Amino acid sequence: MRSQPHAEHARSYYAATLNRQLDYPPLDGEVRADVCIIGGGFSGLNTAIELAERGRSVVLLEAHRIGWGASGRNGGQLIRGVGHDVEQFRSTVGDDGVLLLKRLGFEAVEIVRQRIEQYGIDCDLTWGYADLATKPKHLEGFQADLEELHSLGYPHDVQLVSRDRIHTVVGSERYLGALIDPGSGHLHPLNLALGEAAVAESLGVRLYEHSTVNRIDYGPEVRVYTDRGQVRADTLVICCNAYLKELEPTLSGKVLPAGSYIIATEPLPEALAEELLPGNRAVCDQQITVDYFRLSRDRRLLFGGACHYSGRDPSDIEAYMRPKMLKVFPQLASVRIDFQWGGMIGIGANRLPQIGRLKDRPNVFHAQAYAGHGLNATHLAGRLLAEAITAQSKGFDVFDKVPHATFPGGQRFRSPLLALGMLWYRLKDSL
């Protein structure tokens, strides 16, 4: 993997409202650790914390800055569940495996809650979330979700909201109903990532920024090389997700980078903010090209979506996203946009996070492909990886059983091919 120029954080609302500034040096020379982790996002940070809490020595390498990728740019929505339609894996993992996946989707949010509370991380954690329906079939799906959550013993009071009461959830005429979940919520993701980096450091993890990995030598002892140094470790964990490129081709072919984009308005008057999102919940619709939005701590509307599979970013994110926002909230026509940014998320063919071990390399683990729902799933991945590395983990074993297809077309053509496929789904979704 050829070295690249190192970058600072994207010019986002999150980067403009950091509550701490952390700087870690590049790796220089040779270091030794029990575990080397590549990637300074939520997956890598939480794997490092979990391992350090279990007494392992850890080195973490980040090519740019901690939280530089999707972990520091995402919509900040903390939503229960892992994967999309885990029922599809019943023939592979069995009835018990499907049940465990569903329950791990609840546990994932609790891991985030506990981490924030245990270490006092200031990241604007706010509880309350709603799925929004634009079609009758979405309402049918909400009813099925509600019944399943009750059957699984979900501990929060999830409620269906009909169209005649939708104004209590969102100030828009676009939606037919909602499913409210007080056990999910939203937060400032970059402040969470930096808070977790500080936790990892306090536990003895050695963190290095601006340390692009150029080569990996596999074996009983893994050697990981950067421009100026190397790490020797018994175990390697690869947590690069959409930014993996061809560092490990057996993994990069199974995750497709897709662009997602967010705009943030100027701070809104309190009455207008309350009109848009009564209850201050994060919300998400059910379209293929999903819209998601929420209010920030200072009452800005953060509006995101528009997943791009072409590999090309819009030349003007505000011009691209503002019309989408105004379809939902025409009352914002005169409101100024203060921030616009985007980044890559990682998507797998079956939409289940890929948490496992490389075939024929028992000391090499990985986590990737969260399909836009990584805030909770990354934290779950960190726990499962640490459990598998230090002892045993039923949850890890279930994820590791699921096969993941390689996207066709190679590095050059896989994104254009999937873009054509997603165009068909968007056309179907519009009918």
C-alpha positions in Angstrom: 0.0 0.0 0.0 1.7 3.2 -1.1 2.0 6.0 1.4 -0.4 8.9 1.1 -0.3 12.5 2.3 -1.7 12.7 5.8 -4.8 14.7 6.4 -6.4 16.5 9.3 -10.0 16.0 10.3 -12.7 16.8 7.7 -14.0 20.4 8.0 -17.2 19.4 9.7 -19.4 20.7 12.5 -17.8 18.0 14.7 -14.2 19.2 14.0 -15.3 22.8 14.7 -16.8 21.8 18.1 -14.1 19.6 19.6 -13.9 19.6 23.4 -10.3 18.3 23.5 -7.3 18.3 21.2 -5.2 15.1 21.1 -2.0 14.7 19.2 0.0 11.5 18.9 3.4 11.1 17.2 4.1 9.0 14.1 5.6 5.6 14.7 9.4 6.0 14.7 11.5 2.8 15.1 10.6 -0.7 16.2 8.1 -1.5 18.9 6.8 -4.7 20.4 3.2 -5.5 21.7 0.9 -8.4 22.3 -1.5 -6.9 19.7 -1.2 -4.4 16.9 -4.3 -2.7 15.7 -4.5 -0.9 12.3 -7.1 1.9 12.3 -7.9 4.7 14.7 -11.7 4.7 14.4 -14.3 3.3 16.8 -13.4 -0.3 15.9 -9.7 0.0 16.6 -10.2 2.3 19.7 -12.7 0.0 21.4 -10.7 -3.2 20.6 -7.7 -1.5 22.2 -9.7 -0.5 25.3 -11.2 -3.9 25.7 -7.8 -5.6 25.3 -6.0 -3.2 27.6 -8.7 -3.8 30.2 -7.9 -7.5 29.9 -4.2 -6.9 30.5 -2.8 -7.0 26.9 -0.2 -4.6 25.6 -1.5 -2.8 22.5 -0.1 -0.6 19.7 -2.6 1.3 17.5 -1.6 2.8 14.2 -3.7 5.4 12.4 -2.8 6.8 8.9 -4.2 10.2 9.6 -5.8 11.4 12.8 -7.8 9.5 15.4 -11.4 9.6 14.3 -10.4 10.8 10.8 -12.7 8.5 8.9 -16.3 7.6 9.3 -16.0 7.4 13.1 -15.5 11.2 13.2 -17.8 12.2 10.3 -21.0 10.1 10.7 -24.5 11.3 11.6 -24.0 10.5 15.2 -27.0 8.2 15.4 -26.8 5.5 18.0 -29.4 2.9 16.9 -30.1 -0.6 18.2 -29.4 -3.6 16.0 -26.6 -5.1 13.9 -27.0 -5.9 10.3 -30.0 -5.8 8.0 -32.5 -8.8 8.2 -30.4 -11.2 10.3 -33.1 -13.9 9.5 -31.3 -14.5 6.3 -28.4 -16.2 8.2 -30.6 -18.8 10.0 -29.4 -21.6 7.7 -25.8 -20.7 8.5 -25.8 -19.9 12.2 -29.0 -21.7 13.3 -31.9 -20.5 15.5 -29.6 -19.8 18.5 -27.2 -17.8 16.3 -30.0 -15.6 14.9 -31.4 -15.0 18.4 -27.9 -14.1 19.6 -27.4 -11.6 16.8 -30.6 -9.9 17.6 -29.7 -9.6 21.3 -26.2 -8.4 20.5 -27.9 -5.6 18.7 -29.3 -4.4 22.0 -26.0 -5.1 23.8 -24.1 -2.9 21.3 -25.9 0.2 22.4 -25.4 -0.7 26.1 -21.7 -1.0 25.5 -21.6 2.6 24.2 -23.7 3.8 27.2 -21.5 2.1 29.7 -18.3 3.3 28.1 -19.4 6.9 28.2 -20.7 6.6 31.8 -17.7 4.7 33.1 -15.1 7.1 31.8 -17.1 10.3 31.9 -16.8 11.0 28.2 -18.4 14.4 27.2 -20.0 13.7 23.8 -23.6 15.2 24.0 -25.2 11.8 24.5 -29.0 12.2 24.1 -31.6 9.5 24.2 -34.5 9.2 21.7 -34.7 7.9 18.1 -37.5 7.3 15.6 -37.8 5.4 12.3 -40.0 7.3 9.8 -42.4 5.8 7.3 -43.0 7.2 3.8 -45.0 4.1 2.5 -47.7 1.8 4.0 -45.2 -1.1 3.8 -42.9 0.7 6.1 -45.7 0.9 8.7 -46.3 -2.8 8.4 -42.6 -3.3 9.0 -42.7 -1.2 12.1 -45.6 -3.3 13.5 -43.5 -6.4 12.9 -40.5 -4.8 14.6 -42.5 -3.8 17.6 -43.9 -7.3 18.1 -40.4 -8.8 17.8 -38.9 -6.3 20.2 -41.5 -7.2 22.7 -40.9 -10.9 22.2 -37.2 -10.5 22.7 -37.7 -8.6 26.0 -36.4 -5.2 24.7 -36.3 -3.1 27.9 -37.4 0.2 26.4 -41.0 1.4 25.7 -41.0 1.4 21.9 -44.2 3.0 20.5 -45.9 3.3 17.1 -47.0 6.8 16.1 -49.8 7.2 13.5 -50.0 9.9 10.9 -52.4 12.0 12.8 -49.8 12.3 15.6 -46.7 12.4 13.4 -46.3 16.1 14.3 -45.3 15.0 17.8 -42.2 13.4 16.2 -41.2 15.5 13.2 -42.5 18.8 11.8 -43.0 17.5 8.2 -45.9 16.4 6.1 -43.7 13.8 4.3 -44.2 10.9 6.7 -47.1 8.4 7.4 -46.0 7.3 10.8 -43.1 6.5 13.1 -41.6 3.9 15.5 -40.2 5.6 18.5 -37.3 4.0 20.5 -36.2 5.7 23.7 -33.4 3.2 24.0 -31.5 4.6 21.0 -30.3 8.1 20.5 -27.6 10.4 19.2 -24.2 12.0 20.1 -21.2 13.9 18.9 -19.1 11.1 17.3 -15.7 12.8 17.0 -15.8 13.9 20.7 -16.6 10.3 21.6 -13.7 9.0 19.5 -11.3 11.4 21.0 -12.6 10.6 24.5 -12.1 6.9 23.8 -8.6 7.6 22.6 -7.8 9.3 25.9 -9.2 6.3 27.7 -7.1 3.9 25.7 -4.0 6.0 26.4 -4.8 6.0 30.1 -4.9 2.2 30.0 -1.5 2.0 28.5 -2.3 1.7 24.8 0.4 3.3 22.6 -1.3 5.3 19.8 0.5 6.6 16.7 -1.0 9.0 14.2 0.3 9.8 10.7 1.5 6.2 10.5 0.3 4.7 7.2 0.8 0.9 7.1 2.7 0.0 3.9 3.2 -3.7 4.4 2.3 -6.7 6.6 4.5 -9.7 7.0 2.3 -12.6 8.4 3.5 -15.4 10.6 3.4 -16.6 14.2 4.8 -13.1 14.9 3.3 -10.4 12.7 5.4 -7.5 11.5 3.6 -4.3 10.4 5.6 -1.7 8.6 5.1 2.1 8.2 7.4 4.6 6.5 9.5 5.2 9.7 8.9 2.1 11.8 7.6 -1.3 12.4 5.5 -3.2 15.0 6.1 -6.7 16.0 3.1 -8.4 17.6 1.6 -11.8 18.4 -1.8 -10.7 17.1 -3.0 -8.3 14.4 -6.4 -6.6 14.2 -7.3 -4.8 10.9 -9.9 -2.1 11.4 -9.6 0.1 8.3 -13.2 -0.5 6.9 -13.9 1.7 3.9 -10.3 3.1 3.9 -8.6 -0.3 3.7 -7.8 0.0 -0.1 -5.6 -3.0 -1.1 -3.6 -3.4 2.2 -5.3 -6.8 2.6 -7.0 -7.8 -0.7 -9.0 -10.7 0.8 -10.8 -8.1 3.0 -10.9 -5.1 0.6 -12.9 -7.1 -2.0 -15.6 -7.7 0.6 -16.3 -4.1 1.6 -17.4 -1.4 -0.8 -16.7 2.2 0.1 -19.8 4.4 -0.4 -20.0 8.1 0.1 -22.4 9.7 2.6 -22.9 13.4 3.1 -24.1 15.8 5.8 -25.0 19.5 5.9 -25.4 21.5 9.1 -27.6 24.6 9.4 -26.9 27.7 11.3 -28.2 27.5 14.9 -32.0 27.6 14.8 -34.3 29.5 17.1 -35.6 27.4 19.9 -39.2 27.4 18.7 -38.2 26.3 15.2 -35.9 23.5 16.4 -38.8 22.3 18.6 -41.2 22.4 15.6 -38.8 20.4 13.4 -38.0 17.6 15.9 -40.2 17.7 19.0 -38.5 15.6 21.7 -35.0 16.1 20.1 -34.8 12.6 18.7 -32.5 11.4 15.9 -34.6 10.1 13.0 -34.1 8.1 9.9 -36.4 7.2 7.0 -36.7 3.8 5.2 -35.8 4.7 1.7 -32.9 3.0 -0.2 -31.1 6.3 -0.3 -31.8 7.1 3.3 -32.3 10.5 4.8 -31.2 10.9 8.5 -31.2 14.0 10.6 -31.1 15.3 14.1 -30.4 18.4 16.1 -27.0 19.3 17.5 -26.4 20.6 21.0 -26.6 24.2 19.8 -29.8 23.5 17.8 -28.4 23.1 14.3 -30.2 20.7 12.0 -27.7 18.0 10.9 -29.2 16.5 7.7 -27.5 13.6 6.0 -27.9 10.8 3.5 -27.4 10.5 -0.3 -25.3 7.3 -0.3 -23.0 7.4 -3.4 -21.6 4.1 -4.8 -19.9 5.7 -7.8 -16.7 6.6 -5.9 -17.1 10.3 -6.9 -18.1 12.9 -4.3 -20.5 15.7 -5.3 -18.6 18.9 -6.3 -20.9 20.9 -4.0 -22.3 19.0 -1.1 -24.6 21.8 0.0 -26.1 22.1 -3.5 -26.7 18.4 -3.5 -28.1 18.0 0.0 -30.1 21.2 0.5 -32.9 20.2 -1.9 -33.3 16.9 0.0 -33.5 18.8 3.3 -36.1 21.2 1.8 -38.3 18.3 0.7 -38.6 17.4 4.3 -38.5 20.8 5.8 -39.6 23.5 3.3 -39.8 25.9 6.3 -35.9 26.0 6.2 -35.7 27.7 2.8 -34.1 30.9 4.2 -31.8 29.1 6.7 -28.1 29.3 6.1 -25.9 26.2 5.8 -22.7 26.6 7.9 -21.0 23.2 7.4 -20.9 20.6 4.6 -18.9 17.4 4.6 -18.8 13.8 3.6 -16.9 10.6 3.9 -16.8 6.9 3.1 -18.8 4.2 4.9 -18.1 0.5 4.3 -20.9 -1.8 2.9 -20.8 -5.6 2.5 -23.0 -7.6 0.2 -25.2 -9.0 2.9 -25.2 -5.9 5.2 -23.9 -7.8 8.2 -20.8 -6.4 9.9 -17.8 -8.5 9.0 -16.2 -9.5 12.3 -13.9 -12.5 12.0 -10.5 -14.0 11.6 -8.5 -14.4 8.3 -8.6 -17.9 6.9 -5.3 -19.8 7.5 -4.1 -16.9 9.6 -5.4 -17.6 13.1 -3.6 -14.6 14.7 -5.1 -12.0 12.3 -8.6 -10.6 13.1 -10.7 -7.9 11.4 -13.9 -5.8 11.7 -15.5 -3.8 8.9 -18.6 -3.2 6.7 -21.0 -1.7 9.1 -23.3 -0.4 6.3 -23.9 3.0 7.9 -24.9 1.7 11.3 -21.4 1.5 12.8 -21.6 3.6 15.9 -22.9 0.8 18.0 -21.7 -2.1 16.0 -18.1 -1.0 16.2 -18.2 -1.0 19.9 -19.7 -4.5 19.9 -16.9 -5.5 17.5 -14.3 -4.3 19.9 -15.7 -6.4 22.7 -16.1 -9.5 20.6 -12.6 -9.2 19.1 -11.1 -8.8 22.6 -13.0 -11.8 23.9 -11.9 -13.9 21.0 -8.3 -12.9 21.3 -8.0 -13.4 25.0 -10.4 -16.3 25.6 -13.6 -17.4 23.8 -16.6 -15.5 22.4 -19.9 -17.0 21.3 -20.8 -13.8 19.6 -17.5 -13.7 17.7 -18.0 -17.3 16.6 -21.4 -16.5 15.2 -20.2 -13.5 13.2 -17.2 -15.5 12.0 -19.4 -18.3 10.6 -21.2 -16.0 8.1 -19.6 -16.1 4.6 -19.2 -12.7 2.9 -19.2 -12.4 -0.9 -16.4 -10.6 -2.8 -17.8 -7.8 -5.0 -17.1 -8.4 -8.7 -15.0 -6.1 -10.9 -11.9 -5.7 -8.8 -10.7 -2.5 -7.2 -11.4 -0.5 -10.4 -14.8 -1.7 -11.4 -16.6 -2.8 -8.2 -18.0 0.6 -7.4 -19.4 1.4 -10.8 -21.0 -2.0 -11.0 -22.7 -1.6 -7.7 -23.8 1.9 -8.6 -25.7 0.5 -11.5 -27.3 -2.1 -9.3 -28.3 0.5 -6.7 -29.8 2.7 -9.5 -32.2 -0.2 -10.1 -33.1 -0.4 -6.4 -33.7 3.3 -6.3 -36.1 3.1 -9.2 -37.9 0.2 -7.6 -38.1 2.1 -4.3 -39.7 5.1 -6.1 -42.6 3.0 -7.3 
